[in-house]
């Protein structure tokens, strides 16, 4: 599994990933995150951090250029990542 696919899967299940002081953090409703999810996060930590940094960069552009809330900008940035993966899969 790639970090991008893992990120999209987490996003679709409501698991919010973030990077704080170089550490990978997550937030989700109780019972959503499984032991397998934690194992995937540990295995793909560095690559997930790269994906999150890309998401944050895209979100900042959406927020600034589109005058959007941070929440909405992050949603759009995550949607972009999903679309990129779908395009890659169909080629």
Secondary structure, 3 states (H helix, E strand, C coil): CCHHHHHHHHHHCCCEEEEECCEEEEECCCCCCCHHHHHHHHHCHHHHHHHHHHHHHHHHHHHHHHCCCHHHHHHHHHHHHHHHHHHHHHC
